[in-house]
Amino acid sequence: MVRRRARAPYNDPVTGSRGRRRKALGQHRLVDHRVLRRIVRAAEFGDEDTVIEVGAGSGLLTELLAQRASRLIAVEVDAELTAGLRERFRGRDNVSVVEADVLSISPEEVLTRGGGRMPYVVVGNLPYFIGSAILRHFLTARAQPRWLLVTLQAEVARNIAAGPGKMSYLSVEMQYYAQPRLLFEIPAAAFRPPPKVRSAVVRLDTRQGAAVEVHDREAFFRLVQAGFAAPRKQLRNALSIGLERGAAEVEALLDVAGVEPTRRAQTLTLVEWRALYRAYRGTMIGTTL
């Protein structure tokens, strides 16, 4: 009988605590000090800024941020890691630790609980499977950050920063609220445990208002989603599927918007999406927008 070797428990690189990494959190801890210092150099915050770190983990990035920040709020959902952070930064007057699921608490509440104030910025190594949701949480908040500097799966980061020709629904959504810049990629070896994919750091500078003015933001995004219903198809076919409308109606809509029906959704700019949205409302093709 062949005996299987038991899988070694995960050892935290800072605390040394043994125990299996919680898969539900989807976290790969960034432990390469060169990369961590590069992230901090890219985080151009001032004395007036409160820094919110999302997913502080063991505190490696927290330590570097605390050396510069006048007020740092480290948010961590794991109770054991939170306890370790509080012990590590005990007596550091500029650091507060908040135990919370960042998606279940508003930025205003994070600031209140952490003793912070506006303006604020966000830094963090985000879990891959909820990274986009965390960005959306901050970008759609009543109290928006000045900018966000986050580590994501490289494919997602490139997607967010993509230009016309390579756009996706996520590109349009993120660029509606912010101006993204892909800064640099991070190899898997920089993490513990190493992920199976590459990561990248992206910065999103929030806009003063939105990129384009629309009457109903939710309706605008429903239209964009409809356009990407079949992204490999020409726009007239994709919208016909997404809006559940006939081809003739959709072609008339595109004509009013001044968009060629043979184009694909990924080639449209935000200005063209606004024109398409206004044409849709103006022609009253449907009642869902």
Summary of the structure (lengths in Angstrom):
residues: 289
radius of gyration: 21.9
end to end distance: 64.6
largest distance: 73.4
contacts: 902
relative contact order: 0.10
helix: 42%
strand: 18%
